[in-house]
């Protein structure tokens, strides 16, 4: 499975949503296993945890896509762009390091030297220091582009952790504070692989589904997710993945120009609007897709209205119930239905 491309748009695209489901399930398994080990008298480190300071590391452009982006699917990563001789930024960097360690696995910090990160400087459109961003499930967002007091920094990082958990399902990684500073304590640099989460009962099928998606085998992915749901109808990751795979299968052979032209010419045609909404969602335009179908529900009746409503509910599954756009669209749908 290839690392996701970083999106600077802030839109929750399908790749990020898929990664969020995977990250949430694996993080929950890891935390549950760590708790079980601790209850049996073992330390969290025996469950694959690391000292909190291992989540503070230096990195560069060559490792950004291969290590930092995938890590952001497990834990929110603070990106601290630094420059040698920029003494004014040292205090903020030291504060970020301290707060990251205090977060006990809820945050990671990647320090980047601006002189060796010119491509990232252009990508993030950095014109001055300090420049601090966050990366969550491959999605980038600015944190600080000026100096800030410690209480303000704490508040922003707390909000970052909340957004990562509620919108992306990124819960952080297991750490062992007791291992901090110990000789031979387990640690993880930016180039090391994360500890494997305990295998769940459907991990094999879910992995097969993801591999099929990556290979473009949408039919195989659909069937793999359905196989999970036969035995576990409430499996969140399988429901999310199935809705996404079915969406991608629907749009695979569409002619985008023809579909959008038909939707523009027939604003009350449910089939035309549903097809255009599928294209919107597959392209990451979540709000546009939801708005189009809510508007179509408003101007249709009977079976036609019900077909649009059902497709909208399927789209909610594809995006995930925790996404705030789903919540607002559900409210809008309720208004036009009742």
C-alpha positions as CSV (number, residue, x, y, z in Angstrom):
1,X,0.0,0.0,0.0
2,X,1.5,3.3,-1.1
3,X,1.7,6.3,1.2
4,X,-1.1,8.8,0.6
5,X,-0.2,12.1,-1.1
6,X,-0.4,15.0,1.3
7,X,-3.4,17.3,0.6
8,X,-3.1,21.0,1.3
9,X,-6.7,21.7,0.5
10,X,-8.1,20.7,3.9
11,X,-10.8,18.6,2.2
12,X,-11.3,15.2,3.7
13,X,-10.7,13.0,0.6
14,X,-11.5,9.3,0.2
15,X,-7.8,8.3,0.8
16,X,-7.7,10.1,4.1
17,X,-11.1,8.7,5.1
18,X,-9.9,5.2,4.4
19,X,-6.7,5.8,6.3
20,X,-8.7,7.2,9.2
21,X,-10.7,4.0,9.5
22,X,-7.6,1.9,9.4
23,X,-5.8,4.1,11.9
24,X,-8.7,4.2,14.4
25,X,-9.1,0.4,14.4
26,X,-5.4,-0.3,14.8
27,X,-4.9,2.4,17.5
28,X,-7.8,1.1,19.5
29,X,-6.4,-2.5,19.3
30,X,-3.0,-1.3,20.4
31,X,-4.4,0.6,23.3
32,X,-6.6,-2.3,24.4
33,X,-3.6,-4.7,24.2
34,X,-1.5,-2.3,26.2
35,X,-4.2,-2.0,28.9
36,X,-4.5,-5.8,29.0
37,X,-0.7,-6.2,29.4
38,X,-0.6,-3.6,32.2
39,X,-3.5,-5.3,34.0
40,X,-1.6,-8.6,33.9
41,X,1.4,-6.9,35.6
42,X,3.4,-6.2,32.5
43,X,4.5,-2.7,31.4
44,X,3.0,-1.0,28.3
45,X,6.4,-1.3,26.7
46,X,5.9,-5.0,26.5
47,X,3.0,-4.3,24.2
48,X,5.2,-2.5,21.7
49,X,5.1,1.0,23.2
50,X,7.9,3.5,23.1
51,X,9.1,6.3,25.4
52,X,7.4,9.6,24.7
53,X,10.6,11.3,23.6
54,X,10.9,8.8,20.7
55,X,8.1,10.7,19.1
56,X,10.3,13.8,18.9
57,X,12.7,13.5,16.0
58,X,14.6,15.2,13.1
59,X,13.6,14.4,9.6
60,X,14.1,15.7,6.0
61,X,12.5,15.7,2.6
62,X,13.8,12.3,1.7
63,X,11.9,10.7,4.6
64,X,8.9,12.9,4.6
65,X,6.7,10.9,2.2
66,X,8.0,7.5,3.3
67,X,7.9,8.0,7.1
68,X,6.3,11.2,8.3
69,X,3.1,11.0,6.2
70,X,2.4,7.3,7.1
71,X,3.1,8.2,10.8
72,X,0.4,10.9,10.6
73,X,-2.1,8.1,10.1
74,X,-1.2,6.9,13.7
75,X,-0.6,10.1,15.6
76,X,-0.9,13.8,14.7
77,X,2.5,15.0,13.6
78,X,3.6,18.6,14.4
79,X,5.9,19.9,11.6
80,X,8.4,22.4,13.1
81,X,10.4,24.2,10.3
82,X,13.7,25.4,11.8
83,X,16.7,27.3,10.6
84,X,20.3,27.4,12.0
85,X,21.0,30.7,13.7
86,X,17.3,31.5,14.1
87,X,17.6,32.0,17.9
88,X,14.2,33.6,18.3
89,X,12.5,30.3,17.3
90,X,14.5,28.1,19.7
91,X,12.2,28.8,22.7
92,X,9.0,27.9,20.7
93,X,10.7,24.7,19.4
94,X,11.7,23.7,22.9
95,X,8.2,24.3,24.1
96,X,6.8,22.1,21.3
97,X,9.2,19.3,22.2
98,X,8.2,19.5,25.9
99,X,4.5,19.5,25.2
100,X,4.9,16.6,22.7
101,X,6.5,14.5,25.4
102,X,3.9,15.5,27.9
103,X,1.2,14.4,25.4
104,X,2.2,10.7,26.1
105,X,1.6,9.4,22.6
106,X,-1.1,11.8,21.5
107,X,1.3,13.9,19.5
108,X,4.6,13.5,17.5
109,X,7.0,16.3,16.5
110,X,9.1,16.3,13.3
111,X,11.8,19.0,13.1
112,X,12.8,20.0,9.5
113,X,15.8,22.2,8.6
114,X,14.5,24.8,6.1
115,X,17.8,24.8,4.2
116,X,17.4,21.1,3.4
117,X,13.6,21.3,2.8
118,X,13.2,23.7,-0.1
119,X,10.6,21.6,-1.8
120,X,8.5,21.4,1.3
121,X,9.0,25.2,1.8
122,X,7.4,25.7,-1.6
123,X,4.7,23.1,-0.9
124,X,3.7,24.7,2.4
125,X,4.2,28.3,1.0
126,X,6.4,29.3,3.9
127,X,7.7,32.8,3.6
128,X,9.0,33.5,7.1
129,X,9.7,31.8,10.4
130,X,8.4,30.5,12.8
131,X,6.3,28.2,10.7
132,X,4.6,25.3,12.4
133,X,2.1,23.0,10.8
134,X,0.3,19.8,11.7
135,X,-0.1,16.6,9.6
136,X,-3.1,14.3,10.3
137,X,-3.9,11.3,8.1
138,X,-1.9,13.0,5.3
139,X,-3.9,16.3,5.7
140,X,-1.9,19.4,6.4
141,X,-3.0,22.4,8.4
142,X,-1.2,25.5,9.8
143,X,-0.7,25.8,13.5
144,X,1.6,28.8,14.1
145,X,3.1,31.4,11.8
146,X,4.0,33.7,14.6
147,X,5.2,33.5,18.2
148,X,2.6,32.4,20.8
149,X,2.4,32.2,24.6
150,X,2.5,28.7,26.2
151,X,-1.1,28.7,27.2
152,X,-2.1,29.5,23.6
153,X,0.2,26.8,22.3
154,X,-1.3,24.3,24.7
155,X,-4.9,25.2,23.7
156,X,-4.1,24.8,20.0
157,X,-2.4,21.4,20.5
158,X,-5.4,20.2,22.6
159,X,-7.7,21.2,19.7
160,X,-5.4,19.4,17.3
161,X,-5.6,16.2,19.3
162,X,-9.4,16.5,19.4
163,X,-9.7,17.1,15.7
164,X,-7.4,14.1,15.0
165,X,-9.6,11.8,17.1
166,X,-13.0,13.0,16.1
167,X,-12.6,13.7,12.4
168,X,-9.9,11.3,11.4
169,X,-9.9,8.5,13.9
170,X,-6.2,9.1,14.6
171,X,-5.8,8.2,18.3
172,X,-2.1,8.3,18.8
173,X,0.3,5.5,19.8
174,X,1.1,3.6,22.9
175,X,3.9,5.0,25.0
176,X,5.7,4.0,28.2
177,X,6.6,7.1,30.3
178,X,8.5,4.8,32.7
179,X,10.9,3.9,29.9
180,X,11.9,7.6,29.5
181,X,15.7,8.0,30.0
182,X,16.2,4.3,30.8
183,X,19.3,2.6,29.3
184,X,18.3,0.6,26.3
185,X,14.8,2.0,26.4
186,X,12.8,1.2,23.2
187,X,12.7,4.1,20.8
188,X,11.7,4.8,17.3
189,X,13.4,7.1,14.8
190,X,11.8,8.5,11.8
191,X,13.1,5.7,9.6
192,X,12.0,2.8,11.7
193,X,8.8,0.9,11.1
194,X,6.0,1.2,13.7
195,X,5.2,-1.7,16.0
196,X,2.6,-4.0,14.6
197,X,-0.8,-3.8,16.2
198,X,-2.3,-7.0,17.5
199,X,-4.1,-8.9,14.8
200,X,-7.9,-8.7,14.8
201,X,-10.2,-11.5,13.7
202,X,-10.8,-9.8,10.3
203,X,-7.5,-8.2,9.7
204,X,-6.6,-10.6,6.8
205,X,-9.8,-9.9,5.0
206,X,-9.5,-6.1,5.6
207,X,-5.9,-6.1,4.4
208,X,-7.0,-8.1,1.3
209,X,-9.7,-5.5,0.6
210,X,-7.1,-2.6,0.9
211,X,-4.7,-4.4,-1.4
212,X,-7.4,-5.0,-3.9
213,X,-8.3,-1.2,-3.8
214,X,-4.7,-0.3,-4.4
215,X,-4.5,-2.7,-7.3
216,X,-7.6,-1.3,-8.9
217,X,-9.6,-4.5,-8.3
218,X,-12.8,-2.8,-7.1
219,X,-14.9,-6.0,-7.4
220,X,-12.4,-7.9,-5.3
221,X,-12.4,-5.1,-2.7
222,X,-16.2,-5.0,-2.6
223,X,-16.4,-8.8,-2.0
224,X,-13.7,-8.8,0.7
225,X,-15.6,-6.1,2.7
226,X,-18.9,-8.0,2.2
227,X,-17.2,-11.1,3.5
228,X,-16.4,-9.3,6.8
229,X,-19.9,-7.9,7.1
230,X,-21.5,-11.3,6.7
231,X,-20.0,-12.3,10.1
232,X,-19.7,-8.8,11.6
233,X,-22.5,-6.5,10.3
234,X,-21.4,-3.7,12.6
235,X,-17.8,-3.6,11.5
236,X,-17.1,0.1,11.0
237,X,-14.1,-0.3,8.8
238,X,-15.7,-2.8,6.5
239,X,-18.8,-0.6,6.1
240,X,-16.7,2.4,5.4
241,X,-14.5,0.5,2.9
242,X,-17.5,-1.1,1.2
243,X,-19.2,2.2,0.6
244,X,-16.0,3.7,-0.8
245,X,-15.3,0.7,-3.1
246,X,-18.8,0.8,-4.4
247,X,-18.6,4.5,-5.1
248,X,-15.3,4.1,-7.0
249,X,-16.8,1.2,-9.0
250,X,-19.8,3.4,-10.0
251,X,-17.6,6.3,-11.3
252,X,-14.9,4.2,-12.9
253,X,-16.4,4.2,-16.4
254,X,-18.2,7.5,-16.3
255,X,-17.6,10.3,-18.8
256,X,-17.3,13.3,-16.4
257,X,-18.1,15.9,-19.1
258,X,-21.2,14.1,-20.2
259,X,-22.4,13.4,-16.6
260,X,-22.0,17.0,-15.6
261,X,-23.7,18.3,-18.7
262,X,-26.7,16.0,-18.1
263,X,-26.9,17.2,-14.5
264,X,-26.8,20.8,-15.6
265,X,-29.5,20.3,-18.2
266,X,-31.8,18.2,-16.0
267,X,-31.7,19.7,-12.4
268,X,-34.8,17.7,-11.4
269,X,-33.6,14.4,-12.8
270,X,-32.6,12.1,-9.8
271,X,-30.4,9.8,-11.9
272,X,-28.5,12.7,-13.4
273,X,-28.0,14.4,-10.1
274,X,-27.0,11.1,-8.4
275,X,-24.3,10.4,-11.0
276,X,-22.9,14.0,-10.7
277,X,-22.9,13.7,-6.9
278,X,-20.9,10.4,-7.2
279,X,-18.3,12.3,-9.3
280,X,-18.2,15.1,-6.8
281,X,-17.6,12.8,-3.9
282,X,-15.0,10.6,-5.7
283,X,-13.2,13.9,-6.5
284,X,-13.1,14.9,-2.8
285,X,-15.8,17.6,-3.2
286,X,-17.8,16.3,-0.2
287,X,-19.9,19.3,0.5
288,X,-20.8,19.7,-3.2
289,X,-22.0,16.1,-3.4
290,X,-24.1,16.4,-0.2
291,X,-25.6,19.7,-1.2
292,X,-26.5,18.5,-4.7
293,X,-28.5,15.5,-3.3
294,X,-30.2,17.5,-0.5
295,X,-31.4,20.0,-3.2
296,X,-32.6,17.1,-5.3
297,X,-34.5,15.6,-2.4
298,X,-36.2,18.9,-2.0
299,X,-37.6,18.9,-5.6
300,X,-38.6,15.3,-5.9
301,X,-41.3,13.0,-4.5
302,X,-42.2,9.4,-4.1
303,X,-39.8,6.7,-5.3
304,X,-37.6,9.2,-7.0
305,X,-37.1,11.1,-3.8
306,X,-36.4,7.9,-1.9
307,X,-33.7,6.8,-4.4
308,X,-31.9,10.1,-3.9
309,X,-32.2,9.8,-0.1
310,X,-30.8,6.3,-0.1
311,X,-27.8,7.3,-2.2
312,X,-27.1,10.2,0.2
313,X,-27.2,7.8,3.1
314,X,-24.7,5.6,1.3
315,X,-22.5,8.6,0.8
316,X,-22.6,9.3,4.5
317,X,-21.2,5.8,5.0
318,X,-18.4,6.4,2.5
319,X,-17.3,9.6,4.3
320,X,-17.8,8.4,7.9
321,X,-20.2,9.4,10.6
322,X,-17.6,11.5,12.5
323,X,-17.1,13.9,9.6
324,X,-18.7,17.3,10.5
325,X,-20.0,17.6,6.9
326,X,-22.1,14.5,7.4
327,X,-23.6,16.0,10.5
328,X,-24.6,19.2,8.8
329,X,-25.9,17.3,5.7
330,X,-28.0,15.1,8.0
331,X,-29.6,18.2,9.5
332,X,-30.2,19.7,6.0
333,X,-31.8,16.4,4.9
334,X,-34.1,16.3,7.9
335,X,-35.3,19.8,7.1
336,X,-36.3,19.0,3.5
337,X,-37.9,15.7,4.5
338,X,-39.9,16.9,7.4
